[in-house]
Amino acid sequence: VTVRVKLPPHPARLCIKLWVQDRQSRSLLDGPRWLVDLIPDGAGLMEAMTQLTVPFGSVEIRFEAIAVDLDSQRESHKVTVDCVVLPSDLLSLSLDEFDT
């Protein structure tokens, strides 16, 4: 999964702390990761991207992130995004396979 995190421009040196949890077991699946190379996205925002692997069997996951000022260590409010995980082979299934 490619994760893209966007922030409004800010005069401070910011980085993003990102982690992923399984919503059912509440276990940590990945992270925390530090995204430090924020670049302009062409629309006036700063963005960072990273690749994550979602473990097989995950049904629902939660991405959580905070922005951190590198100089003062101040943290933003936490942002969460919940997602349903679809199997990668779902598109190969035919609706005819579900007929009884």
N, C-alpha and C positions, 0 to 999 in steps of 0.2 A: 504494500500500500504506500502510495506517495502522500505525505502530509505536507501541506503548505500552510504556514502561519503568517498572518499579516498584521502589521502594527501601523498606526499613524506615525508620521515623522516626529521625532523628539530630539531636543538638543543634547540630551544625555546619551552616553554610550550604553546601549541596551543589549541584553541577550534574552533568550527565551529558554525557560526550563519546561520540558515536555515529558509527560509520562502517560502510559496507557494501562488501564485496569480492565479486568474481566468483570462485567456487571453482575454476573451470577455468583461467582465465588469471591468477588472483591479482592482477588489476588492481583499483584502487580505483574503485568505481561511484558512491559518494556520500560526502561528508563529508571531514573530520570536521565534525560539527555539534555545537553546544553547546546542550543543553536546560537552560534555567535556571529556568523557571517550573514548579516542582514543586508540586502541589496534593494535598491529602488525597483518597483514593479512597473513603472511607466504610468501608473494611475495616481501617483502621489503618495503611495504607501510604501513601507519597507516590508520585505518578506524574506522568509527562510524556508527551505524545503529539506525533508529528510525521507528516507525509505524505512519502513517498518515491516516486519513479518508478523502476521497475525497467526497464532498457533491453531493448528487443526482442531476442530471441536468447539472453538469459540462461537458463541451465538450472539452475544451483545457485548460491545466494548465501549469504554468511555475514555476519550482523549481529554487530558487536563493540562493546562499550561498557565504559567505566570511569566510576566516580563520582569527582569531584574536590572536595576541600574548598576553597572559594573563598578562605579566609583563609590557610591554611598551604600550599596547592597540593599536599597529599598526595593520592595516587591509590590507589584500591582495586585489587583484583585484576581482571584483564580477564575479562569474560563473553562467551562466543561462542554463537551459535545458528545452526545450519545449516538451510537450507530449500531444498526443490526448488521450482522455479518452474513453475507450470502456465499454459499459454496461456489468455488471457481468453476465447477462443472455444471452449474445450474442451467446455463444457456444451452447445454448439449442435450438436455432432457426435452422430450416431446410431450405435448399435452395428451397424446394418445396413450402414453404409458400410465396415465392416471385413470383411464376408463376401467370400469369393472364389469 
